[in-house]
Amino acid sequence: MQRFLILAGVALLLAGLGWPWLAKLPLGRLPGDLVIERPHLKVCVPITTMLLVSLVVTILLRLFRK
């Protein structure tokens, strides 16, 4: 459990340091991501982005498990 928390902290630290470059990626603006804009309301449902991130995380976990 301690090892997982340390790795998660390092991953968050790296994501925070790399945020200027990560913000330029089209995640959240892919085809299939729903955006509903109305006066005084904006709802974003990143369906395609969630599927893509889930696929990448699943592949990485399977690679590191073996």
Buried (B, 14 or more C-beta within 10 A) or exposed (E): EEEEEEEEEEEEEEEEEEEEEEEEEEBEEBEEBEEEEEEEEEEEEBEBBBEBEEEEEEEEEEEEEE
